[in-house]
Amino acid sequence: MSSPRAIPFTKLHGLGNDFVLVDARPEAGPRAAQAAALLSKDVVRAIADRKRGVGFDQLLVLRPSPRVHAVLDIYNADASMAEMCGNGLRAAALYLWTRGRATDHELVLETAAGDRRARALGPLDEAGDDVLIECEMGVPRLVPLPAALKRGVQLGRRRERPVCVNVGNPHAVFFTPARTDAELRRWGPLVERHKAFPRRTNVEFARSLDRHVIDVRVWERGVGVTEACGTGAVAAAVAAIHTGRADSPVEVRFPGGAAEVRWDGPKQPAFLRGHASEVFSGDWLLR
């Protein structure tokens, strides 16, 4: 039997972008609300630790909602809150479907960026193995380049200017590929914490392979290098379409796998399609 000082969780991932999910809704059992109350910032960071904890890019917390299937709160590995996470949205939807807590192949989750709809495109089973899911990601917003970035950012020997896109959370997309992990780890935090972004930003380094395929490396705000990023896929695809480098639909290739983005242009919603999988469940014991 689980300890009353334990937090039940489920580990999931979308394209290698990995998550720990805590279900804090009454349907999850009598300890659910207590488990959420135990998630202090120190506990979040401890669970995120890949050496001494479970390890995750984002922590997903499901809370009850009177309007939609659930509220989805998202925390980065450094315990800061994220407004939105496309891969996390798919992972949370998969969890609800496999637990029988959403019976339709379509559901709605409330996020800090607004309501987001997810739709299962394949069969669902209790195993939660590699399900293809499409999410409506809201209307992307192209953001004018901040004055502090007019001259660009020094990336290696060149100064580069990003395309800034808001997908419920901020992104700076550079069409200059980070060729090595060392470059990604050097350039990522430099841009994330640039004075032009007082609340920090996610960073993508992209290159077009053809009119419908781009390759992307990502540095996530509050996390670091990740295998993939759902909102980053949308931001990079929107930036590529906006600058004439690609046409919709766009296959976005990450180290962790590929996602597809559809966007018909300004004032239109973007759609993200990709796989999600459940890995294991367990209890985090508080000491």
C-alpha positions as CSV (number, residue, x, y, z in Angstrom):
1,M,0.0,0.0,0.0
2,S,1.3,3.5,-0.8
3,S,2.5,5.7,2.0
4,P,0.4,8.8,2.8
5,R,3.6,10.7,2.3
6,A,3.9,9.4,-1.3
7,I,3.0,11.1,-4.5
8,P,1.6,8.7,-7.2
9,F,2.9,9.6,-10.6
10,T,3.0,8.3,-14.2
11,K,5.9,8.7,-16.6
12,L,5.2,9.5,-20.2
13,H,6.9,11.0,-23.2
14,G,6.2,12.5,-26.6
15,L,9.2,12.1,-29.0
16,G,11.6,11.7,-26.1
17,N,10.3,14.9,-24.5
18,D,9.5,13.3,-21.1
19,F,7.0,14.0,-18.4
20,V,6.0,13.1,-14.9
21,L,2.2,13.4,-14.5
22,V,0.4,13.8,-11.2
23,D,-3.3,13.4,-11.2
24,A,-4.8,15.6,-8.5
25,R,-8.5,15.1,-9.5
26,P,-11.0,13.3,-7.2
27,E,-11.4,10.6,-9.8
28,A,-7.8,9.6,-9.1
29,G,-8.5,8.6,-5.5
30,P,-8.6,10.0,-2.0
31,R,-4.9,10.9,-1.9
32,A,-5.0,12.9,-5.1
33,A,-5.5,16.4,-3.7
34,Q,-3.0,15.7,-0.9
35,A,-0.4,14.6,-3.5
36,A,-0.7,17.9,-5.3
37,A,-0.4,19.9,-2.1
38,L,3.0,18.1,-1.4
39,L,4.5,19.4,-4.7
40,S,6.6,22.2,-3.3
41,K,9.3,23.7,-5.6
42,D,12.0,21.7,-3.8
43,V,10.0,18.5,-4.4
44,V,9.5,19.3,-8.0
45,R,13.2,19.9,-8.5
46,A,14.0,16.7,-6.6
47,I,11.7,14.6,-8.8
48,A,13.2,16.3,-11.9
49,D,16.8,15.3,-11.0
50,R,17.9,12.7,-13.5
51,K,20.6,11.3,-11.2
52,R,18.8,11.1,-7.9
53,G,15.1,11.4,-8.9
54,V,12.8,10.2,-11.7
55,G,13.8,12.8,-14.2
56,F,11.6,14.9,-16.5
57,D,11.5,17.9,-18.8
58,Q,8.1,19.0,-17.5
59,L,5.9,18.0,-14.6
60,L,2.2,17.8,-15.6
61,V,-0.5,18.2,-12.9
62,L,-4.1,17.5,-13.6
63,R,-6.7,19.3,-11.6
64,P,-10.5,19.2,-11.7
65,S,-12.5,21.5,-14.0
66,P,-16.2,22.2,-14.1
67,R,-16.0,23.1,-17.8
68,V,-13.6,20.8,-19.6
69,H,-12.0,17.4,-19.0
70,A,-9.3,18.8,-16.7
71,V,-7.0,21.7,-15.9
72,L,-3.4,21.1,-16.9
73,D,-0.7,22.8,-14.9
74,I,2.8,22.6,-16.3
75,Y,6.1,23.0,-14.4
76,N,9.6,23.0,-15.9
77,A,12.5,21.1,-14.4
78,D,13.6,24.2,-12.5
79,A,10.1,24.4,-10.9
80,S,9.1,27.4,-12.9
81,M,5.6,27.3,-14.5
82,A,5.1,27.0,-18.3
83,E,2.1,28.4,-20.0
84,M,1.8,25.6,-22.6
85,C,3.5,22.4,-23.7
86,G,2.4,20.7,-26.9
87,N,4.0,17.3,-26.2
88,G,2.8,17.5,-22.6
89,L,-0.8,18.1,-23.9
90,R,-0.6,14.9,-25.9
91,A,0.8,13.0,-22.9
92,A,-1.9,14.2,-20.6
93,A,-4.6,13.4,-23.1
94,L,-3.2,9.9,-23.5
95,Y,-3.2,9.4,-19.7
96,L,-6.9,10.4,-19.5
97,W,-7.8,8.1,-22.4
98,T,-6.0,5.0,-21.1
99,R,-7.4,5.4,-17.6
100,G,-10.9,5.6,-18.9
101,R,-11.3,9.1,-17.5
102,A,-12.2,10.4,-21.0
103,T,-14.3,8.2,-23.1
104,D,-14.4,10.1,-26.4
105,H,-11.5,10.2,-28.9
106,E,-11.5,14.0,-28.4
107,L,-11.1,16.0,-25.2
108,V,-10.3,19.5,-24.0
109,L,-7.8,20.6,-21.4
110,E,-7.5,24.0,-19.8
111,T,-4.0,25.5,-19.8
112,A,-2.6,28.8,-18.8
113,A,-2.6,29.6,-22.5
114,G,-6.3,28.8,-22.9
115,D,-8.3,25.7,-23.7
116,R,-6.6,23.2,-26.0
117,R,-8.3,20.3,-27.8
118,A,-6.7,16.9,-28.4
119,R,-7.9,14.2,-30.7
120,A,-6.7,10.5,-30.9
121,L,-6.1,9.5,-34.5
122,G,-5.6,5.8,-33.8
123,P,-6.9,3.0,-31.5
124,L,-6.6,3.5,-27.8
125,D,-5.8,0.7,-25.3
126,E,-4.8,0.4,-21.7
127,A,-1.1,0.0,-22.5
128,G,-0.8,3.5,-23.9
129,D,1.8,2.5,-26.5
130,D,2.7,5.0,-29.1
131,V,-0.6,6.6,-29.9
132,L,-0.9,9.2,-32.7
133,I,-2.6,12.4,-31.4
134,E,-3.4,15.8,-32.9
135,C,-3.7,18.9,-30.8
136,E,-5.2,22.3,-31.6
137,M,-2.5,24.7,-30.5
138,G,-4.3,28.0,-30.7
139,V,-3.5,30.9,-33.0
140,P,0.3,31.5,-33.1
141,R,1.3,35.2,-32.8
142,L,4.3,36.6,-34.7
143,V,6.0,39.0,-32.3
144,P,7.9,42.1,-33.5
145,L,11.6,41.9,-32.9
146,P,12.5,43.6,-29.6
147,A,14.7,46.7,-29.9
148,A,17.5,44.9,-28.0
149,L,17.6,42.3,-30.8
150,K,17.7,44.6,-33.8
151,R,21.4,44.0,-34.2
152,G,21.0,40.3,-33.6
153,V,22.7,37.9,-31.2
154,Q,26.3,36.8,-31.6
155,L,26.2,33.1,-32.5
156,G,29.7,32.0,-33.2
157,R,31.2,34.2,-35.9
158,R,27.9,35.6,-37.0
159,R,25.2,37.9,-35.6
160,E,21.8,36.4,-36.2
161,R,18.3,37.8,-35.7
162,P,15.5,35.4,-34.6
163,V,11.9,35.2,-35.6
164,C,9.9,35.6,-32.4
165,V,6.7,33.6,-32.1
166,N,4.3,33.2,-29.2
167,V,2.4,29.9,-29.1
168,G,1.0,30.5,-25.7
169,N,4.6,30.6,-24.6
170,P,7.5,32.6,-26.1
171,H,9.9,31.3,-28.7
172,A,12.9,32.7,-30.5
173,V,13.6,30.8,-33.7
174,F,17.0,31.1,-35.5
175,F,17.6,29.7,-39.0
176,T,21.2,29.0,-38.1
177,P,21.6,25.3,-37.1
178,A,23.4,24.5,-33.8
179,R,25.9,22.0,-35.3
180,T,27.0,20.5,-32.0
181,D,25.7,19.9,-28.5
182,A,28.4,22.3,-27.2
183,E,27.0,25.1,-29.5
184,L,23.4,24.3,-28.4
185,R,24.4,24.5,-24.7
186,R,26.4,27.7,-25.2
187,W,23.9,29.6,-27.4
188,G,20.7,28.3,-25.8
189,P,21.1,29.9,-22.4
190,L,22.6,33.1,-24.0
191,V,19.3,33.7,-25.9
192,E,17.0,32.3,-23.2
193,R,18.2,34.9,-20.7
194,H,18.8,37.8,-23.1
195,K,17.7,41.2,-21.8
196,A,15.1,41.3,-24.7
197,F,13.2,38.5,-22.9
198,P,12.4,39.6,-19.3
199,R,10.5,36.4,-18.7
200,R,13.0,34.3,-20.6
201,T,12.3,32.4,-23.8
202,N,12.4,29.0,-25.5
203,V,15.0,28.8,-28.3
204,E,15.0,26.9,-31.5
205,F,17.8,26.5,-34.1
206,A,16.3,25.4,-37.4
207,R,17.2,24.6,-41.0
208,S,15.0,23.9,-43.9
209,L,15.6,20.5,-45.7
210,D,12.9,21.0,-48.3
211,R,9.6,22.9,-48.7
212,H,7.9,20.6,-46.2
213,V,10.6,19.4,-43.9
214,I,12.7,21.3,-41.3
215,D,15.3,20.1,-38.8
216,V,15.2,21.6,-35.3
217,R,17.3,21.6,-32.2
218,V,15.7,23.1,-29.1
219,W,16.7,24.7,-25.8
220,E,13.7,24.9,-23.5
221,R,13.2,27.7,-21.0
222,G,13.7,26.4,-17.5
223,V,14.9,23.0,-18.8
224,G,17.8,23.1,-21.2
225,V,18.4,20.7,-24.1
226,T,15.4,18.5,-24.9
227,E,14.8,15.7,-27.4
228,A,11.8,17.5,-28.8
229,C,9.3,20.4,-28.0
230,G,5.7,20.6,-29.2
231,T,5.3,24.3,-29.0
232,G,8.8,24.6,-30.4
233,A,7.7,22.6,-33.4
234,V,4.8,24.9,-34.0
235,A,7.0,28.0,-33.5
236,A,9.7,26.8,-35.9
237,A,7.1,25.7,-38.5
238,V,5.3,29.0,-38.3
239,A,8.6,30.9,-38.6
240,A,9.6,28.9,-41.6
241,I,6.3,29.4,-43.4
242,H,6.3,33.1,-42.5
243,T,9.7,33.7,-43.9
244,G,9.1,31.7,-47.1
245,R,11.3,28.8,-46.1
246,A,8.5,26.2,-46.0
247,D,4.9,25.4,-46.9
248,S,2.2,23.8,-44.7
249,P,2.1,21.0,-43.7
250,V,5.6,21.0,-42.2
251,E,7.4,17.9,-40.9
252,V,9.5,19.0,-37.9
253,R,12.4,16.7,-37.2
254,F,13.9,16.6,-33.7
255,P,16.5,14.2,-32.3
256,G,13.6,12.4,-30.5
257,G,11.5,12.0,-33.6
258,A,9.2,13.9,-36.0
259,A,6.0,15.9,-35.6
260,E,3.7,17.5,-38.2
261,V,2.5,21.0,-38.0
262,R,-0.4,22.5,-40.1
263,W,-0.9,26.3,-40.2
264,D,-2.8,28.1,-42.9
265,G,-1.5,31.6,-42.0
266,P,-2.1,34.7,-39.9
267,K,-5.1,34.5,-37.5
268,Q,-5.5,30.8,-38.1
269,P,-4.9,28.1,-35.5
270,A,-2.0,25.7,-35.7
271,F,-2.4,21.9,-35.4
272,L,0.3,19.6,-34.0
273,R,0.4,15.9,-34.8
274,G,2.7,13.4,-33.1
275,H,3.0,10.3,-31.0
276,A,2.8,9.9,-27.2
277,S,3.6,6.9,-25.0
278,E,3.3,5.8,-21.4
279,V,6.4,4.4,-19.8
280,F,5.7,3.4,-16.2
281,S,3.9,4.4,-13.0
282,G,5.2,4.7,-9.4
283,D,5.2,6.5,-6.1
284,W,7.6,9.3,-5.1
285,L,8.3,8.8,-1.4
286,L,8.7,12.0,0.7
287,R,11.4,11.8,3.4
